Amino acid sequence: MQSLLGWFAGLPVAALYPALAVLAALENVFPPLPTDTVVALGTWLAARGDGSALLAFLATWVGNVAGAVGMYVVGRRHGAGWIHRRFPALSNARGEERLQRLYARYGIPALVVSRFIPGVRALVPPFAGALKVPTLSAIAAMACASGIWYGFIAYIAYRAGTDWDALTRRIAHSGQVMGIAGAAVVAIALAVWLVRRRTRGTA
């Protein structure tokens, strides 16, 4: 982790943008990558050098969406079984089952929310493809979630001043908060669905 951050810190500002795009794309294939922290560092460095925090965000967003679309295509073409064999890092039976239930009940909004839930986030692109979610709808959902999350990271990195340690603590805390918030939204939606189902059953 420290070596990766050190390598990023040594890049010239112009090289930060393609590096951020590539790393954000790879996050969809290798979910253990510490992408959030590295993206925060890239934005932080760009904002304090001759670069642009906005360009750092756009590079990250475009790269992440491109990687997500690539994994969506893979899932749509080869199915869930092939993904499990070729991408063991994405093998999460509980997460896959949870994603299937959420999509079956709530449709596209469930994909947006799922991109904020730890353990499910990386599964959304390939398994949206495997579930044959309509292409434009899936891309729009993933782009929306990615824009919200990385826009948030870029903003707090831009506003962090010169204290990098404080920024990493805020990123870690924000990730926990977003995960809890996403889970809470899912729980509320599930409760509403159950109440409506019970009401219809007793009507």
GROMACS elastic network, one bead per residue, 0.5 to 0.9 nm:
[ bonds ]
;  ai    aj funct       b0    kb
    1     4     6  0.51953   500
    1     5     6  0.62786   500
    1     6     6  0.85677   500
    1    33     6  0.89472   500
    1    34     6  0.74249   500
    2     5     6  0.50748   500
    2     6     6  0.59731   500
    2     7     6  0.85242   500
    3     7     6  0.61009   500
    3     8     6  0.86450   500
    4     7     6  0.51035   500
    4     8     6  0.63168   500
    4     9     6  0.86158   500
    4    38     6  0.79876   500
    5     8     6  0.51206   500
    5     9     6  0.60985   500
    5    10     6  0.86933   500
    5    37     6  0.84332   500
    5    38     6  0.63666   500
    5    41     6  0.75014   500
    6     9     6  0.50014   500
    6    10     6  0.63161   500
    6    11     6  0.89727   500
    7    10     6  0.52271   500
    7    11     6  0.66662   500
    8    11     6  0.53470   500
    8    12     6  0.87317   500
    8    16     6  0.72327   500
    8    19     6  0.81331   500
    8    38     6  0.76269   500
    8    41     6  0.77926   500
    8    42     6  0.70512   500
    9    12     6  0.82768   500
    9    16     6  0.88814   500
    9    41     6  0.76128   500
    9    42     6  0.76326   500
    9    45     6  0.72836   500
   11    14     6  0.80628   500
   11    15     6  0.60833   500
   11    16     6  0.63098   500
   11    19     6  0.89869   500
   12    15     6  0.54403   500
   12    16     6  0.66402   500
   13    16     6  0.52309   500
   13    17     6  0.75436   500
   13    42     6  0.86747   500
   13    45     6  0.76503   500
   13    46     6  0.60962   500
   13    49     6  0.70572   500
   13    50     6  0.68220   500
   13    51     6  0.58511   500
   13    52     6  0.89043   500
   14    17     6  0.63089   500
   14    18     6  0.80930   500
   14    46     6  0.88199   500
   14    50     6  0.88286   500
   14    51     6  0.72810   500
   15    18     6  0.59235   500
   15    19     6  0.62941   500
   15    20     6  0.86847   500
   16    19     6  0.51021   500
   16    20     6  0.59572   500
   16    21     6  0.85890   500
   16    42     6  0.63173   500
   16    43     6  0.86199   500
   16    45     6  0.86871   500
   16    46     6  0.76444   500
   16    51     6  0.89075   500
   16    56     6  0.75115   500
   17    20     6  0.51879   500
   17    21     6  0.62735   500
   17    22     6  0.87619   500
   17    42     6  0.79768   500
   17    46     6  0.88725   500
   17    55     6  0.71332   500
   17    56     6  0.56284   500
   17    57     6  0.86675   500
   17    58     6  0.85633   500
   17    59     6  0.55599   500
   17    60     6  0.75667   500
   18    22     6  0.61537   500
   18    23     6  0.85846   500
   18    59     6  0.67758   500
   18    60     6  0.85020   500
   18    63     6  0.84760   500
   19    22     6  0.52481   500
   19    23     6  0.61803   500
   19    24     6  0.85145   500
   19    42     6  0.88425   500
   19    59     6  0.86449   500
   19    60     6  0.88150   500
   20    23     6  0.52223   500
   20    24     6  0.59838   500
   20    25     6  0.85039   500
   20    35     6  0.86752   500
   20    38     6  0.78717   500
   20    39     6  0.63348   500
   20    42     6  0.69850   500
   20    56     6  0.72330   500
   20    57     6  0.87135   500
   20    59     6  0.63303   500
   20    60     6  0.53860   500
   20    63     6  0.75111   500
   21    24     6  0.52036   500
   21    25     6  0.61606   500
   21    26     6  0.87017   500
   21    56     6  0.85724   500
   21    58     6  0.85123   500
   21    61     6  0.73813   500
   21    62     6  0.67269   500
   21    64     6  0.67762   500
   21    66     6  0.89282   500
   22    25     6  0.51187   500
   22    26     6  0.62215   500
   22    27     6  0.87631   500
   22    59     6  0.87727   500
   22    60     6  0.80468   500
   22    63     6  0.60084   500
   22    64     6  0.80284   500
   22    67     6  0.85100   500
   23    26     6  0.50762   500
   23    27     6  0.63171   500
   23    33     6  0.82199   500
   23    35     6  0.67046   500
   23    38     6  0.84956   500
   23    39     6  0.84269   500
   23    60     6  0.80096   500
   23    63     6  0.76297   500
   23    64     6  0.80263   500
   24    27     6  0.52810   500
   24    28     6  0.75634   500
   24    35     6  0.63534   500
   24    36     6  0.86216   500
   24    39     6  0.78820   500
   24    59     6  0.86048   500
   24    60     6  0.56604   500
   24    61     6  0.75212   500
   24    62     6  0.84375   500
   24    63     6  0.54205   500
   24    65     6  0.83296   500
   24    66     6  0.89331   500
   24    67     6  0.74422   500
   25    28     6  0.59942   500
   25    29     6  0.77283   500
   25    60     6  0.80487   500
   25    61     6  0.88769   500
   25    62     6  0.83030   500
   25    65     6  0.70602   500
   25    66     6  0.62989   500
   25    68     6  0.69955   500
   25    70     6  0.88879   500
   26    29     6  0.52285   500
   26    30     6  0.60212   500
   26    31     6  0.79018   500
   26    33     6  0.80031   500
   26    35     6  0.88699   500
   26    63     6  0.84830   500
   26    64     6  0.76866   500
   26    67     6  0.64379   500
   26    68     6  0.89447   500
   27    30     6  0.51449   500
   27    32     6  0.75000   500
   27    33     6  0.59698   500
   27    34     6  0.82675   500
   27    35     6  0.65774   500
   27    64     6  0.73555   500
   27    67     6  0.77012   500
   27    68     6  0.87309   500
   27   122     6  0.77206   500
   28    31     6  0.59355   500
   28    64     6  0.73571   500
   28    67     6  0.59230   500
   28    68     6  0.58377   500
   28    70     6  0.88072   500
   28    71     6  0.70644   500
   28   121     6  0.88268   500
   28   122     6  0.56914   500
   28   123     6  0.81795   500
   28   125     6  0.76409   500
   28   126     6  0.87560   500
   29    67     6  0.77807   500
   29    68     6  0.85381   500
   29    71     6  0.74170   500
   29    87     6  0.73284   500
   29    89     6  0.77523   500
   29    90     6  0.76199   500
   29   122     6  0.77318   500
   30    33     6  0.60581   500
   30    87     6  0.82802   500
   30    89     6  0.63801   500
   30    90     6  0.77891   500
   30   122     6  0.84231   500
   31    34     6  0.81445   500
   31    35     6  0.85425   500
   31    89     6  0.69745   500
   31    90     6  0.75154   500
   31   121     6  0.86289   500
   31   122     6  0.60384   500
   32    35     6  0.83645   500
   32    89     6  0.80069   500
   33    36     6  0.85309   500
   34    37     6  0.57899   500
   34    38     6  0.64317   500
   34    39     6  0.87151   500
   35    38     6  0.51449   500
   35    39     6  0.58733   500
   35    40     6  0.83891   500
   36    39     6  0.51925   500
   36    40     6  0.61274   500
   36    41     6  0.86319   500
   36   150     6  0.79291   500
   36   153     6  0.74105   500
   36   171     6  0.73799   500
   36   172     6  0.87132   500
   36   175     6  0.85983   500
   37    40     6  0.50645   500
   37    41     6  0.62148   500
   37    42     6  0.86769   500
   37   153     6  0.88182   500
   37   167     6  0.89293   500
   37   168     6  0.66191   500
   37   171     6  0.68667   500
   37   172     6  0.81862   500
   38    42     6  0.61091   500
   38    43     6  0.85778   500
   39    43     6  0.61187   500
   39    44     6  0.83548   500
   39    56     6  0.80358   500
   39    57     6  0.82095   500
   39    60     6  0.71995   500
   39   150     6  0.80827   500
   39   153     6  0.76744   500
   39   154     6  0.76948   500
   39   157     6  0.88735   500
   40    43     6  0.52090   500
   40    44     6  0.59218   500
   40    45     6  0.85023   500
   40   150     6  0.87361   500
   40   153     6  0.60605   500
   40   154     6  0.62329   500
   40   156     6  0.81585   500
   40   157     6  0.54673   500
   40   158     6  0.85059   500
   40   167     6  0.79695   500
   40   168     6  0.79930   500
   40   171     6  0.78195   500
   41    45     6  0.59889   500
   41    46     6  0.84397   500
   41   157     6  0.73710   500
   41   164     6  0.80271   500
   41   167     6  0.87445   500
   41   168     6  0.86434   500
   42    45     6  0.51922   500
   42    46     6  0.60557   500
   42    47     6  0.85038   500
   42    53     6  0.84474   500
   42    56     6  0.68546   500
   42   154     6  0.89626   500
   42   157     6  0.87934   500
   43    46     6  0.50791   500
   43    47     6  0.60020   500
   43    48     6  0.85885   500
   43    51     6  0.87564   500
   43    52     6  0.76856   500
   43    53     6  0.51640   500
   43    54     6  0.81760   500
   43    55     6  0.85425   500
   43    56     6  0.54095   500
   43    57     6  0.69878   500
   43   153     6  0.84890   500
   43   154     6  0.59111   500
   43   155     6  0.86942   500
   43   157     6  0.61898   500
   43   158     6  0.66850   500
   44    47     6  0.52544   500
   44    48     6  0.63595   500
   44    49     6  0.87148   500
   44    53     6  0.72686   500
   44   154     6  0.78005   500
   44   156     6  0.89121   500
   44   157     6  0.51321   500
   44   158     6  0.56793   500
   44   159     6  0.85395   500
   44   160     6  0.76947   500
   44   161     6  0.84320   500
   44   162     6  0.85343   500
   44   164     6  0.83230   500
   45    48     6  0.52263   500
   45    49     6  0.60478   500
   45    50     6  0.89213   500
   45    51     6  0.79125   500
   45    53     6  0.84620   500
   45   157     6  0.89488   500
   45   158     6  0.89390   500
   46    49     6  0.51806   500
   46    50     6  0.65164   500
   46    52     6  0.53906   500
   46    53     6  0.57388   500
   46    55     6  0.86136   500
   46    56     6  0.69798   500
   46   158     6  0.88088   500
   47    50     6  0.72728   500
   47    51     6  0.58970   500
   47    52     6  0.54066   500
   47    54     6  0.86034   500
   47    56     6  0.86502   500
   47   157     6  0.83926   500
   47   158     6  0.61062   500
   48    51     6  0.74177   500
   48    52     6  0.85028   500
   48    53     6  0.87659   500
   48   158     6  0.83945   500
   48   161     6  0.86499   500
   48   162     6  0.84213   500
   49    52     6  0.81280   500
   51    54     6  0.88827   500
   51    55     6  0.77631   500
   51    56     6  0.81160   500
   52    55     6  0.52289   500
   52    56     6  0.62816   500
   52    57     6  0.86862   500
   53    57     6  0.61928   500
   53    58     6  0.86443   500
   53   154     6  0.67201   500
   53   155     6  0.81885   500
   53   157     6  0.85095   500
   53   158     6  0.65691   500
   54    57     6  0.51027   500
   54    58     6  0.61825   500
   54    59     6  0.85996   500
   54   151     6  0.89126   500
   54   154     6  0.77875   500
   55    59     6  0.59888   500
   55    60     6  0.84437   500
   56    59     6  0.52307   500
   56    60     6  0.62125   500
   56    61     6  0.85847   500
   56   154     6  0.77310   500
   57    60     6  0.51228   500
   57    61     6  0.59992   500
   57    62     6  0.85383   500
   57   147     6  0.85848   500
   57   150     6  0.66054   500
   57   151     6  0.63867   500
   57   153     6  0.85061   500
   57   154     6  0.59273   500
   57   155     6  0.88790   500
   58    61     6  0.50012   500
   58    62     6  0.59513   500
   58    63     6  0.82858   500
   58   147     6  0.87273   500
   58   150     6  0.89358   500
   58   151     6  0.86846   500
   59    62     6  0.53595   500
   59    63     6  0.59840   500
   59    64     6  0.84586   500
   60    63     6  0.51748   500
   60    64     6  0.59874   500
   60    65     6  0.85203   500
   60   146     6  0.89908   500
   60   150     6  0.72825   500
   61    64     6  0.51965   500
   61    65     6  0.61021   500
   61    66     6  0.84502   500
   61   143     6  0.77337   500
   61   146     6  0.63032   500
   61   147     6  0.60640   500
   61   150     6  0.66783   500
   61   151     6  0.81888   500
   62    65     6  0.52343   500
   62    66     6  0.59808   500
   62    67     6  0.85533   500
   62   143     6  0.84781   500
   63    66     6  0.50997   500
   63    67     6  0.61611   500
   63    68     6  0.85592   500
   64    67     6  0.51464   500
   64    68     6  0.61150   500
   64    69     6  0.85961   500
   64   143     6  0.83407   500
   64   146     6  0.70914   500
   65    69     6  0.60486   500
   65    70     6  0.85067   500
   65   139     6  0.76723   500
   65   142     6  0.67604   500
   65   143     6  0.57321   500
   65   146     6  0.70294   500
   65   147     6  0.88947   500
   66    69     6  0.51233   500
   66    70     6  0.61993   500
   66    71     6  0.87682   500
   67    70     6  0.50394   500
   67    71     6  0.63411   500
   67    72     6  0.85828   500
   67   125     6  0.87396   500
   68    71     6  0.51790   500
   68    72     6  0.60779   500
   68    73     6  0.86539   500
   68   122     6  0.87439   500
   68   124     6  0.83461   500
   68   125     6  0.52710   500
   68   126     6  0.77057   500
   68   139     6  0.80490   500
   68   142     6  0.72776   500
   68   143     6  0.86992   500
   69    73     6  0.61967   500
   69    74     6  0.86192   500
   69   125     6  0.67478   500
   69   126     6  0.84730   500
   69   135     6  0.89357   500
   69   138     6  0.85595   500
   69   139     6  0.65997   500
   69   142     6  0.84152   500
   70    73     6  0.52006   500
   70    74     6  0.63279   500
   70    75     6  0.87376   500
   70   125     6  0.81494   500
   70   126     6  0.83342   500
   71    75     6  0.60995   500
   71    76     6  0.85059   500
   71   125     6  0.55785   500
   71   127     6  0.85410   500
   71   129     6  0.77506   500
   72    75     6  0.51171   500
   72    76     6  0.60962   500
   72    77     6  0.85543   500
   72   124     6  0.81807   500
   72   127     6  0.70400   500
   72   128     6  0.62834   500
   72   130     6  0.76596   500
   72   135     6  0.84018   500
   72   138     6  0.82695   500
   72   139     6  0.85396   500
   73    76     6  0.50823   500
   73    77     6  0.60432   500
   73    78     6  0.84671   500
   73   125     6  0.83732   500
   73   126     6  0.72484   500
   73   129     6  0.60975   500
   73   130     6  0.86783   500
   73   135     6  0.88150   500
   74    77     6  0.52496   500
   74    78     6  0.59298   500
   74    79     6  0.76228   500
   74    83     6  0.78603   500
   74   125     6  0.89980   500
   74   126     6  0.64451   500
   74   129     6  0.71610   500
   74   130     6  0.82423   500
   75    78     6  0.54158   500
   75    80     6  0.63173   500
   75    82     6  0.80958   500
   75    83     6  0.67236   500
   75   125     6  0.76071   500
   75   127     6  0.58596   500
   75   128     6  0.72277   500
   75   131     6  0.81668   500
   75   132     6  0.85752   500
   76    79     6  0.58332   500
   76    80     6  0.85254   500
   76   126     6  0.72394   500
   76   127     6  0.78219   500
   76   128     6  0.76096   500
   76   131     6  0.73073   500
   76   132     6  0.61192   500
   76   133     6  0.85941   500
   77   129     6  0.75841   500
   77   130     6  0.75069   500
   78    81     6  0.77565   500
   78    82     6  0.58255   500
   78    83     6  0.72899   500
   78   129     6  0.89070   500
   78   130     6  0.74240   500
   79    82     6  0.57765   500
   79    83     6  0.66259   500
   79   126     6  0.82752   500
   79   127     6  0.78130   500
   79   129     6  0.75603   500
   79   131     6  0.80838   500
   80    83     6  0.51037   500
   80    84     6  0.63254   500
   80    85     6  0.88567   500
   80   126     6  0.76472   500
   80   127     6  0.64770   500
   80   129     6  0.86992   500
   80   130     6  0.56382   500
   80   131     6  0.84300   500
   81    84     6  0.52353   500
   81    85     6  0.65121   500
   81    86     6  0.88505   500
   82    85     6  0.51628   500
   82    86     6  0.61359   500
   82    87     6  0.82135   500
   83    86     6  0.52506   500
   83    87     6  0.54442   500
   83    88     6  0.76422   500
   83    90     6  0.75578   500
   83    91     6  0.78610   500
   83   126     6  0.75380   500
   83   127     6  0.86499   500
   84    87     6  0.54952   500
   84    88     6  0.54962   500
   84    89     6  0.82291   500
   84    90     6  0.66641   500
   84    91     6  0.52468   500
   84    92     6  0.85382   500
   85    88     6  0.61409   500
   85    91     6  0.82867   500
   86    89     6  0.89585   500
   87    90     6  0.56391   500
   87    91     6  0.70511   500
   88    91     6  0.50339   500
   88    92     6  0.85838   500
   89    92     6  0.80201   500
   90   122     6  0.69839   500
   90   123     6  0.63517   500
   90   126     6  0.89351   500
   91    95     6  0.85949   500
   91    96     6  0.82388   500
   91   123     6  0.84564   500
   92    95     6  0.52670   500
   92    96     6  0.60720   500
   92    97     6  0.86154   500
   92   119     6  0.76303   500
   92   120     6  0.82104   500
   92   123     6  0.80547   500
   93    96     6  0.51067   500
   93    97     6  0.61281   500
   93    98     6  0.85244   500
   94    97     6  0.51753   500
   94    98     6  0.61039   500
   94    99     6  0.85839   500
   94   119     6  0.86612   500
   94   120     6  0.87670   500
   95    98     6  0.50470   500
   95    99     6  0.60955   500
   95   100     6  0.86125   500
   95   119     6  0.59731   500
   95   120     6  0.50800   500
   95   121     6  0.87741   500
   95   123     6  0.73403   500
   96    99     6  0.50784   500
   96   100     6  0.61907   500
   96   101     6  0.86747   500
   96   120     6  0.71468   500
   96   123     6  0.67875   500
   96   124     6  0.85034   500
   96   127     6  0.74539   500
   97   100     6  0.51229   500
   97   101     6  0.62615   500
   97   102     6  0.86450   500
   98   101     6  0.51881   500
   98   102     6  0.61729   500
   98   103     6  0.86295   500
   98   120     6  0.78377   500
   99   102     6  0.51075   500
   99   103     6  0.61028   500
   99   104     6  0.84619   500
   99   110     6  0.79275   500
   99   111     6  0.78324   500
   99   114     6  0.72294   500
   99   120     6  0.68915   500
   99   123     6  0.79387   500
   99   124     6  0.73899   500
   99   127     6  0.82413   500
   99   128     6  0.88516   500
  100   103     6  0.52537   500
  100   104     6  0.60033   500
  100   105     6  0.86261   500
  100   127     6  0.84094   500
  100   128     6  0.88369   500
  100   131     6  0.80048   500
  101   104     6  0.51171   500
  101   105     6  0.62494   500
  101   106     6  0.85136   500
  102   105     6  0.53179   500
  102   106     6  0.58419   500
  102   107     6  0.72182   500
  102   110     6  0.56703   500
  102   111     6  0.79436   500
  102   114     6  0.83626   500
  102   186     6  0.79807   500
  102   190     6  0.86363   500
  103   106     6  0.52689   500
  103   108     6  0.66947   500
  103   109     6  0.80245   500
  103   110     6  0.55145   500
  103   111     6  0.67857   500
  103   128     6  0.88600   500
  104   107     6  0.59946   500
  104   110     6  0.88324   500
  105   110     6  0.82258   500
  105   190     6  0.84572   500
  105   193     6  0.82181   500
  106   109     6  0.63077   500
  106   110     6  0.55478   500
  106   111     6  0.87351   500
  106   189     6  0.82788   500
  106   190     6  0.89683   500
  107   110     6  0.56924   500
  107   111     6  0.73007   500
  107   133     6  0.88883   500
  108   111     6  0.53001   500
  108   112     6  0.68720   500
  108   133     6  0.82967   500
  108   137     6  0.69182   500
  108   138     6  0.71005   500
  108   141     6  0.66298   500
  109   112     6  0.51851   500
  109   113     6  0.63982   500
  109   114     6  0.85573   500
  109   141     6  0.72208   500
  110   113     6  0.51775   500
  110   114     6  0.58931   500
  110   115     6  0.87214   500
  110   141     6  0.88523   500
  110   186     6  0.78300   500
  111   114     6  0.50217   500
  111   115     6  0.64685   500
  111   121     6  0.89073   500
  111   124     6  0.65470   500
  111   125     6  0.88434   500
  111   128     6  0.80251   500
  111   138     6  0.76482   500
  111   141     6  0.62492   500
  111   142     6  0.72149   500
  111   145     6  0.85116   500
  112   115     6  0.56012   500
  112   116     6  0.76063   500
  112   124     6  0.88332   500
  112   138     6  0.89581   500
  112   140     6  0.89062   500
  112   141     6  0.51524   500
  112   142     6  0.62193   500
  112   143     6  0.86714   500
  112   144     6  0.69731   500
  112   145     6  0.53163   500
  112   146     6  0.87455   500
  113   116     6  0.57080   500
  113   117     6  0.71388   500
  113   121     6  0.88355   500
  113   141     6  0.89599   500
  113   145     6  0.73938   500
  113   182     6  0.57282   500
  113   183     6  0.81927   500
  113   185     6  0.75919   500
  113   186     6  0.74491   500
  114   117     6  0.52009   500
  114   118     6  0.83411   500
  114   120     6  0.60830   500
  114   121     6  0.56801   500
  114   123     6  0.87882   500
  114   124     6  0.70111   500
  114   145     6  0.87697   500
  114   182     6  0.70327   500
  114   183     6  0.83288   500
  114   186     6  0.84388   500
  115   118     6  0.80115   500
  115   120     6  0.68305   500
  115   122     6  0.72128   500
  115   123     6  0.84216   500
  115   124     6  0.66689   500
  115   142     6  0.73910   500
  115   145     6  0.62570   500
  115   146     6  0.77668   500
  115   182     6  0.84068   500
  116   120     6  0.79719   500
  116   121     6  0.59454   500
  116   145     6  0.75260   500
  116   149     6  0.78947   500
  116   175     6  0.83922   500
  116   178     6  0.61727   500
  116   179     6  0.54968   500
  116   180     6  0.86888   500
  116   181     6  0.82259   500
  116   182     6  0.56752   500
  116   183     6  0.82750   500
  117   120     6  0.56001   500
  117   121     6  0.55245   500
  117   178     6  0.75325   500
  117   180     6  0.75384   500
  117   181     6  0.84482   500
  117   182     6  0.57029   500
  117   183     6  0.63606   500
  118   121     6  0.57924   500
  118   122     6  0.82961   500
  118   175     6  0.87990   500
  118   176     6  0.86953   500
  118   179     6  0.60464   500
  119   122     6  0.71912   500
  119   123     6  0.78332   500
  120   123     6  0.53059   500
  120   124     6  0.66905   500
  121   124     6  0.57930   500
  121   125     6  0.85105   500
  122   125     6  0.69555   500
  122   126     6  0.82225   500
  123   126     6  0.60303   500
  123   127     6  0.59348   500
  123   128     6  0.80562   500
  124   127     6  0.55199   500
  124   128     6  0.56141   500
  124   129     6  0.84807   500
  124   142     6  0.81163   500
  125   128     6  0.52434   500
  125   129     6  0.64704   500
  125   130     6  0.88501   500
  125   138     6  0.78608   500
  125   139     6  0.85970   500
  125   142     6  0.75160   500
  126   129     6  0.51800   500
  126   130     6  0.62820   500
  126   131     6  0.86930   500
  127   131     6  0.58696   500
  127   132     6  0.83144   500
  127   133     6  0.87806   500
  128   131     6  0.51023   500
  128   132     6  0.62739   500
  128   133     6  0.54205   500
  128   134     6  0.85838   500
  128   135     6  0.88808   500
  128   138     6  0.68798   500
  129   132     6  0.50089   500
  129   133     6  0.59982   500
  129   134     6  0.82919   500
  129   135     6  0.78909   500
  129   138     6  0.81915   500
  130   133     6  0.77622   500
  132   135     6  0.79181   500
  133   136     6  0.87255   500
  133   137     6  0.72809   500
  133   138     6  0.61773   500
  134   137     6  0.54582   500
  134   138     6  0.60874   500
  134   139     6  0.86755   500
  135   138     6  0.52131   500
  135   139     6  0.61770   500
  135   140     6  0.85688   500
  136   139     6  0.51797   500
  136   140     6  0.60562   500
  136   141     6  0.85705   500
  137   140     6  0.51286   500
  137   141     6  0.61499   500
  137   142     6  0.86611   500
  138   141     6  0.51553   500
  138   142     6  0.61997   500
  138   143     6  0.84980   500
  139   142     6  0.51967   500
  139   143     6  0.59301   500
  139   144     6  0.84194   500
  140   143     6  0.51247   500
  140   144     6  0.60087   500
  140   145     6  0.86469   500
  141   144     6  0.51964   500
  141   145     6  0.63116   500
  141   146     6  0.86013   500
  142   145     6  0.52533   500
  142   146     6  0.60166   500
  142   147     6  0.84252   500
  143   146     6  0.51089   500
  143   147     6  0.59131   500
  143   148     6  0.85459   500
  144   147     6  0.51790   500
  144   148     6  0.62590   500
  144   149     6  0.87051   500
  145   148     6  0.52426   500
  145   149     6  0.61931   500
  145   150     6  0.85676   500
  146   149     6  0.52461   500
  146   150     6  0.59159   500
  146   151     6  0.79178   500
  147   150     6  0.55181   500
  147   151     6  0.55135   500
  147   152     6  0.82001   500
  148   151     6  0.52024   500
  148   152     6  0.60972   500
  148   153     6  0.87620   500
  149   152     6  0.51810   500
  149   153     6  0.63990   500
  149   154     6  0.87352   500
  149   178     6  0.86833   500
  150   154     6  0.59632   500
  150   155     6  0.83754   500
  151   154     6  0.51018   500
  151   155     6  0.60967   500
  151   156     6  0.87564   500
  152   155     6  0.51379   500
  152   156     6  0.63618   500
  152   157     6  0.85526   500
  153   156     6  0.53978   500
  153   157     6  0.60371   500
  153   158     6  0.84721   500
  153   171     6  0.71537   500
  153   174     6  0.86400   500
  154   157     6  0.50888   500
  154   158     6  0.59766   500
  154   159     6  0.85681   500
  155   158     6  0.51019   500
  155   159     6  0.62118   500
  155   160     6  0.85669   500
  156   159     6  0.50041   500
  156   160     6  0.59041   500
  156   167     6  0.76183   500
  156   170     6  0.81038   500
  156   171     6  0.81829   500
  157   160     6  0.51249   500
  157   161     6  0.79929   500
  157   164     6  0.88212   500
  157   167     6  0.65788   500
  157   171     6  0.86014   500
  158   161     6  0.72205   500
  160   163     6  0.65280   500
  160   164     6  0.75374   500
  160   166     6  0.76525   500
  160   167     6  0.59987   500
  161   164     6  0.80696   500
  161   167     6  0.86888   500
  162   166     6  0.89512   500
  162   167     6  0.88616   500
  163   166     6  0.54603   500
  163   167     6  0.64817   500
  164   168     6  0.63580   500
  164   169     6  0.87524   500
  165   168     6  0.52858   500
  165   169     6  0.64236   500
  165   170     6  0.87446   500
  166   169     6  0.51948   500
  166   170     6  0.62718   500
  166   171     6  0.87427   500
  167   170     6  0.50297   500
  167   171     6  0.61777   500
  167   172     6  0.86818   500
  168   171     6  0.50265   500
  168   172     6  0.62098   500
  168   173     6  0.85447   500
  169   172     6  0.51993   500
  169   173     6  0.61249   500
  169   174     6  0.84581   500
  170   173     6  0.50476   500
  170   174     6  0.58660   500
  170   175     6  0.84779   500
  171   174     6  0.50177   500
  171   175     6  0.61168   500
  171   176     6  0.87158   500
  172   175     6  0.52155   500
  172   176     6  0.65160   500
  172   177     6  0.87875   500
  173   176     6  0.52219   500
  173   177     6  0.62337   500
  173   178     6  0.86665   500
  174   178     6  0.59924   500
  174   179     6  0.84136   500
  175   178     6  0.51866   500
  175   179     6  0.60958   500
  175   180     6  0.85740   500
  176   179     6  0.51160   500
  176   180     6  0.61413   500
  176   181     6  0.84951   500
  177   180     6  0.51130   500
  177   181     6  0.59782   500
  177   182     6  0.84824   500
  178   182     6  0.59803   500
  178   183     6  0.84860   500
  179   182     6  0.51315   500
  179   183     6  0.61762   500
  179   184     6  0.85122   500
  180   183     6  0.50890   500
  180   184     6  0.60206   500
  180   185     6  0.86254   500
  181   185     6  0.61875   500
  181   186     6  0.86552   500
  182   185     6  0.51589   500
  182   186     6  0.63391   500
  182   187     6  0.86479   500
  183   186     6  0.51036   500
  183   187     6  0.61223   500
  183   188     6  0.86399   500
  184   188     6  0.60961   500
  184   189     6  0.84873   500
  185   188     6  0.51647   500
  185   189     6  0.60829   500
  185   190     6  0.85013   500
  186   189     6  0.51028   500
  186   190     6  0.60469   500
  186   191     6  0.85649   500
  187   190     6  0.50738   500
  187   191     6  0.61445   500
  187   192     6  0.86577   500
  188   191     6  0.50544   500
  188   192     6  0.62022   500
  188   193     6  0.85818   500
  189   192     6  0.51355   500
  189   193     6  0.61583   500
  189   194     6  0.86551   500
  190   193     6  0.50327   500
  190   194     6  0.61493   500
  190   195     6  0.86149   500
  191   194     6  0.51221   500
  191   195     6  0.61639   500
  191   196     6  0.86018   500
  192   195     6  0.51567   500
  192   196     6  0.61469   500
  192   197     6  0.85163   500
  193   196     6  0.51870   500
  193   197     6  0.60631   500
  193   198     6  0.85738   500
  194   197     6  0.50340   500
  194   198     6  0.60792   500
  194   199     6  0.84826   500
  195   198     6  0.51338   500
  195   199     6  0.60460   500
  195   200     6  0.86035   500
  196   200     6  0.61373   500
  196   201     6  0.84852   500
  197   200     6  0.51972   500
  197   201     6  0.61324   500
  197   202     6  0.87807   500
  198   202     6  0.62933   500
  198   203     6  0.86264   500
  199   202     6  0.52950   500
  199   203     6  0.61233   500
  200   203     6  0.51317   500
